[in-house]
Amino acid sequence: MSAVPQLPAANDPDALETQEWLDALEAVLEREGPERAHYLLERRVEKARRSGAYIPFSATTADINPIPPHLEERSPGDHALEDRIRSYCRWNAMVMVARANKNDDELGGHIASFASVGTLFGQGFNHFWRAPSDTHGGDLVYFQGHSSPGIYARAQLEGRLSEEQMLNFRREVDGKGISSYPHPWLMPGFWQFPTVSMGLGPIQAIYMARFLKYLHSRGLANTENRKVWCFCGDGEMDEPESLGAIGMAVREKLDNLIFIVNCNLQRLDGPVRGNGKIIQELEASFRGAGWNVIKVIWGTDWDQLIEKDRDGLLVKRMGELCDGQYQKLFVESGAYFRQNFFGTDPRLLKMVEHLSDEQLAKMRLGGHDPLKVYAAYKAAVEHTGSPTVILAKTIKGYGLGESGEGRNITHQQKKINDAELMTFRSRFGIPIEDDKLHEAPFYRPPDDSPEVRYTRERRKQLGGYLPERKMRAPKLEPSGEEVFKEFFSGAEDRKVSTTMVLVRIIAKLLRDSKIGKLIVPIIPDEARTFGMEALFRQVGIYSSVGQRYEPVDMDTLLYYKEAKDGQILEEGITEAGSISEFIAAGTSPANHGINVIPFFVFYSMFGLQRVGDLAWAAGDQRAKGFLCGGTAGRTTLAGEGLQHQDGHSHLLAYPIPNLQSYDPAFAYEIAVIIQEGIRRMYVEQEDIFYSLTVMNEPWVQPAMPEGARCPMPLQ
């Protein structure tokens, strides 16, 4: 296959010269490799621009896979066995939802999402996702929430879930069932990340990858070779949180981060971009930000056709169709596909004259082809210097037949009739007899079957099962009274705001010999407002590259100090990013095996009313730490007006069951709350976190009254 496609010569004033350039480029590719070719092209573009030529940047590439077949890494697995395993998982996921809704129309559930993402999950489980072990810290996988039935089906095949649990899908209250979506609070030994509130998974995954780098740079944990994998839907990418932090991922060189966007072209009501092309749109967003983009659009069946496309007609046709038309093509017959895709040009029809209509109908998309998916994953894990996004084209409801595959109603499909069961059974080769199909039985081969042995062996080779959540950090030794002693005695001779008291406590904790290194201050660009600038010099601001400039305030005592081992996470003006970092830190005991104590300090008015959904996500995944709303109350800052008179934050905090919310008035109260909070969260290992509101106005801080401190844990 030619490495350089031969494009149409239309509107080319000198086709011969063009061909000579292309031949020269191909010679460089063959003799010196793609890196040399890329260098030469970049130099030519640079030369042209310096000479005054206007050459706009193109953020998109041709509508084909960027990895040519001859450069694809081949999967080492048993392809036939893996195909059967994927089929069993598809069947059992579908049966679980269908049976849950057979006698109860209110239970709900989703069949179509996992049907589209099954191959993407299967290759990860079999070959890439590492569990925590003695030699590896474990990968972190944010599963697309609506695809949870497929994760349960895999766990049942592995023997981790029973048929009784599968039959009690969405009925987990008595402990015998399983939750509808990924939910660490409802299934604390299984799920790690709640992801079904769309958009929250992507932003949390980005900051989790960044926090892994932070832990490693500070010497708190060895996070080398750990990857963060995040599955998103193409419709989900419209949520602001999904794309809002992709620039930070590039700036921080998060090559430990891999996004997989399941591009099945559909959201709940209809096409994601009926009149556009969502894969090309996302490619432009991610490439423009600096991500490594891998498109997995066409399956192996298409390789020979693309290779024969010497004049670029096929690639041109692929690029000119919009997603709404593709959706129609994918659900129609092979004859319809031939006429409406290839029938626009006799030369295209000639390319497929050797294929029957049935063969055309079965030509797979890239996201359903295990060979293409493996090659993309392999390229992603080996890429360095920037994050990777894989844009995988799939069909929503893949395998569900005429009533569900690729249809606009497929997201809401909960029930399957006997004819559809038979079609699904036959398509995926499930060994169930016709007279049993009306029962919609699960199919799990015996423990000694090749399929079950293979799944268990693959997970053994990769360190263990996923997803799985364990409390890996040991209990922390309680902090001594010395850190808090001064705050119990009060300060009758001067007025101090409770915001300044909080900052003073954090500063003392940072100097504590036992837990000082575990304190993680998180600030969204408001440190000077809270009087925290002294911490810049004391512990430094984390920067993955250190400080490559001389700060403008270098000659002052409290200059802006950045360092590779800096302790403060100064996130900039992003409350959503800051609380995502708080969640990454607050879940460290389970996800990283280390106790770190995050203090997220923010303007009180820009707290839960701004990031309430992420605060709920923190509670759902049992995060620990302190949310601290500073400078609240009647303001003394000129020009700030009423915005600090925060009287409603606690109303927003109270509904979160494991969030302990306090509005302390005096220094000794703050000291007791923080001391007790550390004890409860890290010594007793309770799954709670704290919200404190501290004030802006200074007043006299009295001593703690005799007998005021309750000997029992605060409630």
C-alpha positions in Angstrom: 0.0 0.0 0.0 1.2 3.5 -0.8 2.0 5.5 2.2 0.9 8.7 0.4 -2.7 8.6 -1.0 -3.0 9.6 -4.6 -5.6 12.4 -4.5 -7.7 13.6 -7.4 -6.0 16.0 -9.8 -9.1 18.3 -10.2 -8.2 22.0 -10.2 -4.5 21.1 -10.2 -2.6 23.4 -12.7 0.4 21.0 -12.8 -0.5 17.5 -12.0 2.9 16.2 -13.1 4.8 18.4 -10.6 2.3 17.5 -7.9 3.0 13.8 -8.5 6.8 14.4 -8.4 6.4 16.0 -4.9 4.3 13.1 -3.7 6.8 10.6 -5.1 9.6 12.4 -3.3 7.6 12.4 0.0 6.9 8.7 -0.4 10.6 8.0 -0.9 11.4 9.8 2.3 8.7 7.8 4.2 10.1 4.5 2.9 13.8 5.3 3.4 13.9 7.6 6.4 10.6 7.1 8.2 7.6 9.3 9.1 9.5 11.5 11.6 11.9 12.7 9.0 9.0 13.3 6.5 7.1 15.3 9.2 10.2 17.4 9.9 10.6 18.2 6.2 7.0 19.1 5.8 7.1 21.4 8.8 10.2 23.2 7.5 8.5 23.7 4.1 5.4 25.2 5.7 7.5 27.4 8.0 9.5 28.6 5.0 6.4 29.4 3.0 4.9 31.4 5.9 8.1 33.3 6.4 8.0 34.2 2.7 4.5 35.6 3.1 2.3 32.7 2.1 -0.9 32.3 4.0 -1.2 28.7 5.0 -4.1 28.1 7.4 -3.8 25.4 10.0 -6.0 22.3 9.3 -7.1 20.7 12.6 -8.7 17.7 10.8 -7.4 14.9 8.8 -9.0 12.6 6.2 -12.0 10.6 7.4 -10.0 7.4 7.7 -7.9 5.6 10.3 -4.6 7.3 10.8 -2.7 4.0 11.5 -2.3 2.2 8.2 -2.7 -1.6 8.3 1.0 -2.3 7.8 1.9 -0.3 11.0 -0.8 -1.8 13.2 0.3 -3.8 16.3 -1.3 -7.2 16.2 -3.1 -8.6 19.2 -1.4 -11.5 20.9 -4.6 -13.0 22.3 -6.7 -15.9 21.2 -9.0 -14.1 18.8 -11.7 -16.9 18.6 -12.0 -17.2 22.4 -12.1 -13.4 22.9 -14.8 -13.2 20.3 -17.0 -15.7 22.2 -16.3 -13.9 25.5 -17.5 -10.6 24.0 -20.6 -12.3 22.7 -21.5 -13.8 26.0 -21.0 -10.4 27.7 -23.2 -8.8 25.2 -25.9 -11.4 25.7 -25.9 -11.4 29.5 -25.9 -7.6 29.6 -28.9 -7.5 27.4 -30.7 -10.3 29.3 -30.0 -8.6 32.6 -31.8 -5.4 31.6 -34.6 -7.2 29.6 -35.4 -9.5 32.5 -35.4 -6.6 35.0 -38.0 -4.9 32.9 -40.0 -8.0 32.0 -42.4 -7.7 34.9 -41.7 -4.1 36.1 -41.9 -1.3 33.6 -40.4 1.2 36.1 -36.9 -0.4 36.6 -35.3 0.9 33.4 -31.8 0.3 32.4 -29.8 0.7 29.1 -29.0 -2.0 26.6 -27.8 0.0 23.6 -24.8 1.8 25.1 -22.8 -1.3 26.0 -23.8 -2.9 22.7 -21.9 -0.2 21.0 -18.9 -0.2 23.3 -18.5 -3.9 24.0 -15.4 -4.4 21.8 -13.7 -1.3 23.3 -14.2 -2.7 26.8 -13.2 -6.2 25.9 -9.8 -5.3 24.5 -9.1 -3.2 27.6 -10.0 -6.0 30.0 -8.1 -8.7 28.1 -4.8 -6.8 27.3 -4.4 -3.3 28.8 -6.0 -2.4 32.1 -3.7 -3.3 35.0 -5.0 -3.8 38.5 -3.0 -2.8 41.6 -0.3 -5.3 42.5 3.1 -5.5 44.1 4.8 -4.3 40.8 2.2 -1.8 39.5 0.0 0.8 41.1 -3.0 0.0 38.9 -4.7 1.8 36.1 -7.8 3.9 36.8 -10.7 3.4 34.4 -13.7 5.8 34.2 -16.4 3.6 32.6 -19.1 5.2 30.6 -22.0 5.1 33.1 -24.8 3.9 30.8 -22.6 0.9 29.8 -22.6 -0.6 33.3 -24.6 -3.7 32.3 -21.6 -4.9 30.3 -19.2 -4.5 33.2 -21.6 -6.6 35.3 -21.7 -9.2 32.6 -18.0 -9.5 32.5 -17.8 -9.7 36.3 -20.4 -12.5 36.2 -18.3 -14.4 33.6 -15.2 -14.0 35.9 -17.2 -15.4 38.8 -17.3 -12.1 40.8 -21.1 -11.6 40.6 -23.7 -14.3 41.0 -26.8 -14.8 38.9 -28.9 -13.7 41.8 -27.2 -10.4 41.8 -27.7 -10.0 38.1 -31.4 -10.8 38.5 -31.6 -8.0 41.1 -30.3 -5.3 38.8 -31.3 -1.9 40.1 -32.5 -3.5 43.3 -29.4 -3.3 45.5 -31.0 -1.9 48.7 -31.0 -5.2 50.6 -27.4 -6.0 49.5 -28.5 -8.8 47.1 -28.5 -6.7 43.9 -26.4 -4.3 41.9 -26.8 -0.6 41.2 -28.0 0.8 38.0 -24.8 2.8 37.3 -21.2 3.0 38.6 -21.7 4.0 42.2 -19.0 3.5 44.9 -21.4 4.4 47.7 -23.9 1.7 46.8 -21.2 -0.9 45.8 -18.1 0.1 47.8 -16.1 -3.0 46.9 -16.7 -2.8 43.2 -17.0 0.7 41.6 -14.3 3.3 41.9 -15.9 6.3 40.0 -19.4 7.5 39.6 -19.7 8.7 35.9 -23.3 8.7 34.9 -23.7 12.5 35.5 -22.4 13.2 32.1 -19.3 15.4 31.7 -18.0 14.8 35.2 -16.1 11.7 34.3 -13.9 13.5 31.7 -12.9 16.5 33.9 -12.2 14.2 36.9 -10.1 11.9 34.8 -7.9 14.8 33.6 -7.3 16.0 37.1 -6.7 12.5 38.4 -4.0 12.0 35.7 -2.5 15.3 36.9 -2.7 14.3 40.5 -0.8 11.1 39.7 2.1 13.2 38.3 1.9 15.4 41.5 2.2 12.4 43.8 5.2 11.1 41.8 7.0 14.5 41.7 6.6 14.9 45.4 7.9 11.4 46.1 4.7 10.4 47.9 4.0 7.5 45.5 5.5 5.7 42.5 2.9 6.4 39.8 5.1 5.5 36.8 3.4 3.5 34.1 -0.1 4.0 35.6 -2.7 5.1 33.1 -6.0 6.9 33.5 -8.6 5.7 30.9 -11.8 7.6 30.4 -14.8 6.5 28.3 -17.1 9.2 27.1 -20.0 9.3 24.7 -19.9 11.6 21.7 -23.1 13.4 22.9 -21.5 13.7 26.3 -18.8 15.9 24.9 -21.3 18.8 24.6 -21.2 19.1 28.4 -18.8 22.0 29.2 -16.9 19.9 31.7 -16.0 17.3 29.1 -13.8 19.7 27.0 -13.2 22.4 29.5 -9.9 21.2 30.8 -8.3 19.5 27.7 -5.8 22.4 27.4 -4.5 21.8 30.9 -3.9 18.1 30.0 -1.6 19.2 27.2 0.1 21.9 29.2 0.9 19.3 31.9 2.0 16.7 29.3 -0.4 14.1 30.7 0.7 11.2 28.6 -0.7 9.0 31.4 -4.2 10.0 30.2 -6.3 8.2 27.5 -9.8 9.3 26.4 -11.9 6.9 24.4 -14.9 8.7 22.9 -17.6 6.2 21.8 -18.8 7.8 18.6 -22.0 6.0 17.9 -23.4 9.2 16.4 -26.5 9.2 18.7 -27.7 10.8 21.8 -31.1 10.2 23.5 -33.3 11.9 21.0 -31.5 11.6 17.7 -28.1 12.3 16.0 -25.4 14.0 17.9 -24.5 16.0 14.7 -27.0 14.9 12.0 -25.8 17.6 9.6 -22.2 17.5 10.6 -19.4 15.0 11.5 -18.9 14.6 15.2 -15.6 12.7 14.8 -14.1 15.4 12.7 -15.4 18.1 15.0 -13.8 16.4 18.1 -10.6 15.8 16.2 -10.4 19.5 15.6 -11.0 20.3 19.2 -8.4 17.8 20.6 -5.8 18.3 17.9 -6.1 22.0 18.2 -5.4 21.7 21.9 -2.4 19.5 21.3 -3.7 16.0 22.0 -2.6 12.9 20.1 -5.6 11.9 18.2 -6.3 8.3 16.9 -9.4 7.7 14.9 -10.8 4.2 14.7 -13.4 4.6 12.0 -13.2 1.7 9.6 -12.8 -2.0 10.3 -10.4 -4.5 8.7 -13.0 -5.2 6.0 -12.4 -1.8 4.5 -8.6 -2.0 4.3 -8.5 -3.5 0.8 -11.0 -1.0 -0.6 -9.0 1.9 0.9 -5.7 0.4 -0.5 -7.3 0.3 -4.0 -8.4 3.9 -3.7 -5.6 5.2 -5.8 -7.4 8.3 -7.0 -8.9 9.2 -3.6 -12.6 8.8 -4.6 -13.5 6.5 -1.7 -11.8 8.7 0.9 -13.6 11.8 -0.7 -16.9 10.0 -0.5 -16.3 9.0 3.2 -15.6 12.7 4.0 -18.6 14.2 2.3 -21.3 12.3 4.0 -22.8 13.7 7.2 -23.5 11.7 10.3 -27.3 11.6 9.9 -26.8 9.9 6.5 -24.2 7.5 7.9 -26.7 6.5 10.6 -29.3 5.7 7.9 -26.7 3.7 5.9 -25.7 1.6 8.9 -29.2 0.3 9.6 -30.3 -0.3 6.1 -29.7 -3.3 3.8 -26.5 -4.1 1.9 -28.4 -3.1 -1.4 -29.3 0.3 0.1 -25.7 0.7 1.2 -24.3 -0.1 -2.2 -26.7 2.3 -4.0 -26.5 5.2 -1.6 -22.9 5.1 -0.6 -21.1 3.7 -3.6 -23.7 4.5 -6.3 -22.8 8.1 -6.7 -19.9 7.2 -9.0 -19.5 4.2 -11.4 -15.9 3.9 -10.3 -17.0 3.4 -6.7 -19.5 0.8 -7.7 -16.7 -0.9 -9.6 -14.7 -1.1 -6.4 -17.3 -3.3 -4.6 -18.7 -5.3 -7.5 -17.0 -8.4 -6.1 -18.9 -8.0 -2.8 -22.4 -9.3 -2.3 -25.1 -7.1 -0.6 -24.8 -9.4 2.5 -21.0 -8.9 2.6 -21.5 -5.1 2.4 -24.0 -5.1 5.2 -21.6 -7.0 7.4 -18.6 -4.7 6.9 -17.6 -3.6 10.4 -16.8 -0.2 11.7 -13.6 0.4 13.5 -15.0 0.5 17.0 -16.4 -3.0 16.6 -13.2 -4.5 15.1 -11.0 -6.0 17.9 -7.9 -5.8 15.6 -8.3 -2.0 15.0 -9.1 -1.3 18.7 -6.1 -3.2 19.9 -3.8 -1.3 17.5 -5.2 2.0 18.7 -4.9 1.1 22.4 -1.3 -0.1 21.8 -0.4 3.1 20.1 -2.0 5.2 22.8 -0.2 3.5 25.7 3.1 3.8 24.0 2.7 7.5 23.1 4.6 10.0 25.2 4.6 13.7 25.7 0.9 14.4 25.4 -2.5 12.9 26.3 -4.3 10.7 23.7 -7.9 10.6 22.6 -9.3 7.6 20.6 -12.3 8.5 18.5 -14.0 5.2 17.8 -16.9 4.9 15.4 -19.6 2.5 16.5 -23.3 1.7 16.1 -25.6 2.3 19.1 -27.5 -0.9 19.8 -25.1 -3.0 17.8 -26.6 -6.4 17.4 -30.0 -5.6 18.6 -31.6 -6.1 15.2 -34.1 -4.0 13.3 -35.9 -2.7 16.3 -32.9 -1.3 18.1 -29.7 -1.2 16.1 -28.8 2.4 15.2 -32.4 3.6 15.7 -33.2 6.9 17.4 -35.3 5.2 20.1 -32.5 2.7 21.0 -31.3 4.5 24.1 -34.7 3.9 25.7 -35.0 0.3 24.7 -35.5 -1.9 27.8 -37.3 -4.9 26.5 -36.6 -7.6 23.8 -39.2 -9.9 22.2 -38.6 -13.5 21.3 -37.9 -12.8 17.6 -35.2 -10.2 18.6 -33.7 -12.7 21.1 -33.4 -15.3 18.4 -31.8 -12.8 16.0 -29.3 -11.7 18.7 -28.6 -15.3 19.7 -27.9 -16.4 16.2 -25.8 -13.3 15.3 -23.5 -13.8 18.2 -23.5 -17.6 18.4 -24.9 -18.0 21.9 -25.5 -21.7 22.6 -29.1 -21.6 23.8 -31.9 -23.7 22.3 -34.9 -22.2 20.6 -37.4 -23.6 23.2 -35.5 -21.8 26.0 -35.3 -18.4 24.4 -38.6 -17.1 25.7 -37.1 -17.4 29.2 -34.3 -15.1 28.2 -31.8 -17.1 30.2 -28.3 -16.0 31.2 -25.5 -18.0 29.6 -22.4 -18.6 31.6 -20.1 -21.5 30.6 -18.7 -23.8 33.4 -15.7 -22.6 35.5 -13.4 -25.1 33.7 -14.5 -23.9 30.2 -11.9 -22.3 28.0 -13.7 -19.0 28.1 -13.8 -18.6 31.9 -10.3 -19.9 32.3 -9.1 -17.4 29.7 -10.8 -14.4 31.3 -9.4 -15.3 34.7 -5.9 -15.9 33.3 -5.9 -12.6 31.4 -6.8 -10.7 34.6 -4.2 -12.6 36.6 -1.6 -11.5 34.1 -2.7 -7.9 34.5 -2.6 -8.0 38.3 -6.2 -8.8 39.2 -9.8 -7.8 38.6 -11.2 -4.4 37.6 -13.2 -2.5 38.6 -12.5 -3.1 42.3 -12.3 -0.7 45.1 -10.2 -1.4 48.3 -9.1 0.8 51.2 -5.4 0.4 50.5 -4.0 3.1 52.9 -3.2 2.2 56.5 -4.8 4.1 59.4 -3.0 7.4 60.1 -1.5 8.1 63.5 -3.5 10.8 65.2 -2.0 14.3 65.2 -0.9 15.7 68.5 -2.4 18.6 70.5 0.5 20.9 69.8 -0.7 21.9 66.4 -4.1 23.1 67.8 -3.1 24.2 71.3 -2.8 27.9 70.5 -6.3 28.1 69.1 -7.9 26.7 72.2 -6.5 29.6 74.3 -7.9 32.4 72.2 -6.5 35.8 71.3 -8.2 38.4 73.6 -5.8 41.2 72.7 -6.5 41.4 68.9 -9.2 40.8 66.4 -8.7 37.9 63.9 -11.1 36.6 61.2 -11.9 32.9 61.1 -10.5 32.8 57.5 -7.1 33.9 58.9 -7.5 31.3 61.7 -8.0 28.6 59.1 -5.0 29.7 57.1 -2.9 29.7 60.3 -4.0 26.1 61.1 -3.1 24.9 57.6 0.3 26.5 57.9 0.9 24.8 61.2 -0.3 21.4 59.8 2.2 21.8 56.9 5.0 22.1 59.4 3.9 19.1 61.4 6.5 16.3 61.4 3.9 13.5 61.2 1.4 14.7 58.6 2.9 17.9 57.2 3.9 16.3 53.9 0.4 14.8 53.5 -1.4 18.2 53.5 -2.6 19.3 50.0 -3.7 22.9 49.8 -5.9 23.5 46.7 -6.6 27.1 45.7 -8.4 28.5 42.6 -6.3 31.7 42.3 -7.4 33.3 45.5 -4.5 32.7 47.9 -3.7 36.4 48.4 -7.4 37.1 49.1 -7.3 34.6 52.0 -3.9 35.7 53.3 -2.3 32.4 52.1 0.6 33.9 50.1 3.0 33.1 53.0 2.6 29.4 52.0 4.1 30.1 48.5 7.5 30.5 50.1 6.9 27.9 52.8 6.0 24.9 50.6 5.9 26.1 47.0 3.4 25.8 44.2 3.5 22.6 42.3 4.7 22.9 38.7 5.6 19.9 36.5 8.4 22.0 34.9 9.6 23.9 38.0 10.1 27.6 37.6 11.7 28.6 34.3 11.4 32.3 34.9 12.4 34.9 37.5 9.1 36.0 39.2 8.4 39.8 39.1 8.2 39.8 42.9 11.4 37.8 43.4 12.9 40.5 45.7 10.0 40.2 48.2 9.8 37.8 51.1 6.6 36.1 49.8 7.4 35.8 46.1 5.5 33.5 43.8 7.5 30.3 44.0 6.9 27.3 41.7 8.7 24.0 42.1 8.5 20.5 40.8 8.0 19.3 44.4 5.7 22.2 45.3 2.9 21.2 47.7 0.2 23.8 46.8 -2.1 23.1 43.9 -2.8 26.5 42.4 -5.4 25.7 39.8 -6.2 29.0 38.4 -9.7 30.4 37.9 -11.6 27.1 37.8 -13.7 25.9 40.7 -14.7 22.8 38.7 -11.1 21.9 38.1 -10.1 22.6 41.7 -12.8 20.4 43.2 -11.9 17.7 40.6 -8.4 17.9 42.0 -9.9 17.7 45.5 -11.7 14.5 44.6 -8.5 13.0 43.1 -6.7 13.8 46.4 -9.6 12.8 48.6 -9.9 9.4 47.1 -6.2 8.6 47.5 -6.5 6.2 50.4 -8.5 3.8 48.1 -7.1 4.7 44.7 -3.4 5.2 45.5 -2.9 3.6 48.9 -1.8 6.8 50.6 -3.4 9.2 53.0 -3.3 12.8 51.8 -5.4 15.5 53.4 -6.8 18.0 50.9 -7.9 21.5 51.9 -9.8 23.1 49.0 -10.1 26.8 50.0 -12.4 29.0 47.8 -14.5 32.0 47.9 -17.5 30.9 49.9 -20.0 32.2 47.4 -18.3 30.2 44.6 -18.6 26.9 46.3 -21.5 24.4 46.2 -23.7 26.6 44.2 -21.1 26.5 41.4 -19.9 22.9 41.7 -22.7 21.2 43.5 -22.8 18.2 41.2 -19.1 17.5 41.7 -19.5 17.8 45.4 -22.1 15.0 45.2 -19.7 13.0 43.1 -17.1 13.5 45.9 -19.6 12.1 48.3 -20.6 9.2 46.0 -16.9 8.0 45.7 -16.2 8.4 49.5 -13.7 11.2 49.2 -12.1 12.7 52.3 -10.9 16.2 53.1 -12.0 19.7 53.8 -14.0 22.1 51.6 -13.4 25.5 53.0 -15.5 28.5 51.9 -13.4 31.6 52.9 -14.2 35.3 53.3 -17.8 34.7 53.9 -20.2 37.1 55.7 -20.5 40.9 55.9 -17.5 42.0 53.8 -14.9 44.5 54.6 -13.3 44.3 51.2 -13.9 47.5 49.3 -16.3 47.2 46.4 -17.3 43.6 47.0 -20.9 44.4 48.0 -23.3 41.7 49.0 -21.8 38.7 47.2 -20.0 37.5 50.3 -23.1 37.4 52.5 -23.4 33.7 52.0 -26.3 32.3 53.9 -27.2 29.4 51.7 -24.1 27.3 51.2 -25.1 25.1 54.2 -28.5 24.5 52.7 -26.8 23.1 49.6 -24.4 21.0 51.7 -26.9 19.4 54.1 -28.5 17.0 51.6 -25.2 15.3 50.8 -25.4 12.5 53.4 -21.6 12.1 54.2 -20.7 15.8 54.0 -20.3 17.2 57.5 -21.1 20.9 57.3 -20.1 23.5 59.9 -20.3 27.3 60.3 -17.9 28.0 63.1 -17.7 31.4 64.8 -14.5 31.0 66.8 -10.9 29.8 66.4 -11.2 27.0 68.9 -14.3 25.6 67.1 -12.3 25.5 63.8 -9.4 23.7 65.6 -11.7 21.1 67.1 -13.5 20.5 63.9 -10.3 20.0 61.9 -8.7 17.8 64.6 -11.8 15.7 64.9 -12.1 15.6 61.1 -8.6 14.2 60.6 -9.2 11.6 63.3 -12.5 10.5 61.9 -11.5 10.4 58.3 -7.9 9.1 58.5 -7.6 7.4 61.9 -11.0 5.8 62.1 -11.3 5.7 58.3 -14.9 7.0 58.1 -16.1 7.7 54.6 -17.0 11.4 55.3 -15.7 14.8 54.2 -16.1 18.3 55.7 -17.5 21.7 54.6 -16.5 24.7 56.7 -17.6 28.3 56.2 -15.1 30.8 57.6 -15.6 34.6 57.8 -14.0 37.7 56.5 -14.7 40.1 59.3 -12.2 40.1 62.2 -13.3 39.9 65.8 -11.9 38.9 69.2 -11.3 35.2 69.5 -12.1 33.9 73.0 -10.6 30.9 74.7 -12.5 27.7 74.6 -14.8 27.5 77.6 -14.1 24.9 80.2 -15.9 21.7 79.4 -17.1 22.9 76.0 -15.4 20.1 74.1 -17.5 17.0 73.7 -15.5 13.8 74.5 -17.4 12.0 71.8 -16.8 12.4 68.1 -18.6 15.5 66.7 -21.8 14.7 64.8 
